[in-house]
Amino acid sequence: MVVGAGIAGCTIAGELVRAGITVGLVDHHDEPALETSGHQTALAHPQIGKKITKLQRFTQLANQIANHQWQNSQITQAAFEPRRDLNQEQLSDLAERCKEIGYDHETIQLIFKEEAKAKTNIDANGIWYKTAAVYSLPKICHQEIKGLLPEQLHWGQTIQKIQYHQNEWQIFSQDGELISTSKALILANGMGVQELLNTIAINLPLRPVRGQLSTFHIQAESPLVPFLPKAVLRGDGYCMPAKKLKDGSWSWEVGSSYDEDHAEKNVWQESDHDNAIKGLTLIGCEHSLINDLEPHSAYVGVRSASKDRLPLIGPVPQHPGLYLACAYGSRGVLWSALAAPLIRAYVEAFFAGADRLRAGFLGAASAALSAEVTASVNPARFLAGALGARTSNSKPIFPVS
Ligand SMILES: Cc1cc2nc3c(=O)[nH]c(=O)nc-3n(C[C@H](O)[C@H](O)[C@H](O)COP(=O)(O)OP(=O)(O)OC[C@H]3O[C@@H](n4cnc5c(N)ncnc54)[C@H](O)[C@@H]3O)c2cc1C
């Protein structure tokens, strides 16, 4: 049983169904992706940093999986990061570093401003993420749960309590009704994971991080029009290509705010203002043109995040068959790509009665990388102290070779 039909829960449910496991999915709403995963324009791209980090390795692999698996849900491909701070020589150095990290020319290209202008309408040197893509999270969710039968989908049920009883997990609705029992239970309900764990006396430190994306309207005669992007841009925030409307004016989506410890879902003017500044910076325009960006509409969501900003994906120590998939922060697409096969591997090992997780569960990767992902996102890093020693359900044992 999976609780939560956002991108975390739907991708896990889909993966389990494809593995031949009977799965149920329950959500408070009457259809998937009505909370944070209502996001229609979620960007995913592999990370580049100064050093080779695990985040880099994870995002590189996750991006490959997402591209392969969810191409049908892509809105647009590729993204450009303007780097006005880099001259030609520094850009060439960065190209060398990308090669060392293992990014080939088909993944990331360092481009000079003439090429950038032609591709994106932005007159700046920068990084061209060829395999980046913008995804519709609702489309991914719908695609993933296609294989579930109507009787496996429990819409309109708010789970208020979980309980372990006679080797099975029970989930209860708000009026105390038993909704289902199952050997394995996966909590993928965003910030709600915290409340459900509380009902079995586990305190999980999760933080809400509100975010707002703003869509601006721009008049046809605005001096901004010649500078509007024709590709996705990223940097401090990101934006979509501007869209020309029938009357010659423009619509442009820019985001997003990162408001830690806030969970309000109303639109903030302050976030529209900050997003406008982000957009002007991305396209290299004077901030004094801010009044030419008229806020038109917004998407607001609340991310769940952990203290170390890595997600929580894996078993709850000392609670056989209980798994978490939450705290995806701003990387809903990429963490879902890694979490679904990881949870499937745990669940398969659990049903096989084996305390042995196949370390090569990430098909496209080495066993070592799979093991590194598993260890880095294991919820035990936050729960072990509170719960005492790890048990067989919490500590995967990897094969020697
Ligand atoms: C402004 C903003 C911009 C973002 N940009 C990007 C981006 O560019 N790229 C990217 O990859 N990610 C992005 N993200 C992050 C991404 O949207 C999230 O990581 C992702 O949607 C989280 O999915 P989820 O399934 O964990 O949570 P949710 O989508 O919130 O799903 C949780 C589900 O659980 C259900 N639920 C909760 N409690 C219960 C209960 N007790 N009983 C039953 N059901 C319950 C809810 O109804 C909901 O459907 C962004 C987020 C925001 C807010």
The ligand as a MOL file (V3000), in Angstrom:
LIG
                    3D

  0  0  0     0  0            999 V3000
M  V30 BEGIN CTAB
M  V30 COUNTS 53 58 0 0 0
M  V30 BEGIN ATOM
M  V30 1 C 7.5080 26.4020 -6.5130 0
M  V30 2 C 8.0410 25.0140 -6.7120 0
M  V30 3 C 8.8910 24.7580 -7.7620 0
M  V30 4 C 9.4020 23.4740 -7.9530 0
M  V30 5 N 10.1960 23.2520 -9.0440 0
M  V30 6 C 10.6360 22.0010 -9.2940 0
M  V30 7 C 11.4110 21.7430 -10.4390 0
M  V30 8 O 11.7000 22.6330 -11.2340 0
M  V30 9 N 11.8320 20.4670 -10.6500 0
M  V30 10 C 11.5070 19.4480 -9.8080 0
M  V30 11 O 11.8990 18.3010 -10.0560 0
M  V30 12 N 10.7820 19.6770 -8.6890 0
M  V30 13 C 10.3390 20.9230 -8.4280 0
M  V30 14 N 9.6030 21.1740 -7.3030 0
M  V30 15 C 9.4380 20.0970 -6.3230 0
M  V30 16 C 8.3410 19.1160 -6.6530 0
M  V30 17 O 7.1650 19.7960 -7.0280 0
M  V30 18 C 8.1250 18.2470 -5.3900 0
M  V30 19 O 9.3590 17.6860 -4.9900 0
M  V30 20 C 7.1420 17.1250 -5.6240 0
M  V30 21 O 5.9550 17.5840 -6.2380 0
M  V30 22 C 6.8090 16.4430 -4.2870 0
M  V30 23 O 5.9990 15.3440 -4.5760 0
M  V30 24 P 5.4150 14.4290 -3.4320 0
M  V30 25 O 4.7390 13.2990 -4.1200 0
M  V30 26 O 6.4540 14.1440 -2.4250 0
M  V30 27 O 4.3600 15.3490 -2.6640 0
M  V30 28 P 2.8920 15.8120 -3.1210 0
M  V30 29 O 2.8050 16.0940 -4.5530 0
M  V30 30 O 2.4820 16.8930 -2.1890 0
M  V30 31 O 2.0170 14.5100 -2.8670 0
M  V30 32 C 1.6300 14.0830 -1.5890 0
M  V30 33 C 0.2420 13.4850 -1.7230 0
M  V30 34 O -0.0980 12.8970 -0.4850 0
M  V30 35 C -1.4650 13.1680 -0.2150 0
M  V30 36 N -1.6360 13.1040 1.2250 0
M  V30 37 C -0.9740 13.8320 2.1690 0
M  V30 38 N -1.3340 13.4290 3.4060 0
M  V30 39 C -2.2520 12.4320 3.2240 0
M  V30 40 C -2.9890 11.6250 4.1160 0
M  V30 41 N -2.8380 11.7480 5.4440 0
M  V30 42 N -3.8460 10.7320 3.5980 0
M  V30 43 C -3.9930 10.5960 2.2580 0
M  V30 44 N -3.3120 11.3340 1.3700 0
M  V30 45 C -2.4460 12.2340 1.8480 0
M  V30 46 C -1.7210 14.5610 -0.8100 0
M  V30 47 O -3.0960 14.7140 -1.1220 0
M  V30 48 C -0.8170 14.5210 -2.0360 0
M  V30 49 O -1.5290 14.1160 -3.1910 0
M  V30 50 C 9.0670 22.4340 -7.0620 0
M  V30 51 C 8.2170 22.6860 -6.0020 0
M  V30 52 C 7.6970 23.9590 -5.8160 0
M  V30 53 C 6.7770 24.2060 -4.6640 0
M  V30 END ATOM
M  V30 BEGIN BOND
M  V30 1 1 1 2
M  V30 2 1 2 3
M  V30 3 2 2 52
M  V30 4 2 3 4
M  V30 5 1 4 5
M  V30 6 1 4 50
M  V30 7 2 5 6
M  V30 8 1 6 7
M  V30 9 1 6 13
M  V30 10 2 7 8
M  V30 11 1 7 9
M  V30 12 1 9 10
M  V30 13 2 10 11
M  V30 14 1 10 12
M  V30 15 2 12 13
M  V30 16 1 13 14
M  V30 17 1 14 15
M  V30 18 1 14 50
M  V30 19 1 15 16
M  V30 20 1 16 17
M  V30 21 1 16 18
M  V30 22 1 18 19
M  V30 23 1 18 20
M  V30 24 1 20 21
M  V30 25 1 20 22
M  V30 26 1 22 23
M  V30 27 1 23 24
M  V30 28 2 24 25
M  V30 29 1 24 26
M  V30 30 1 24 27
M  V30 31 1 27 28
M  V30 32 2 28 29
M  V30 33 1 28 30
M  V30 34 1 28 31
M  V30 35 1 31 32
M  V30 36 1 32 33
M  V30 37 1 33 34
M  V30 38 1 33 48
M  V30 39 1 34 35
M  V30 40 1 35 36
M  V30 41 1 35 46
M  V30 42 1 36 37
M  V30 43 1 36 45
M  V30 44 2 37 38
M  V30 45 1 38 39
M  V30 46 1 39 40
M  V30 47 2 39 45
M  V30 48 1 40 41
M  V30 49 2 40 42
M  V30 50 1 42 43
M  V30 51 2 43 44
M  V30 52 1 44 45
M  V30 53 1 46 47
M  V30 54 1 46 48
M  V30 55 1 48 49
M  V30 56 2 50 51
M  V30 57 1 51 52
M  V30 58 1 52 53
M  V30 END BOND
M  V30 END CTAB
M  END
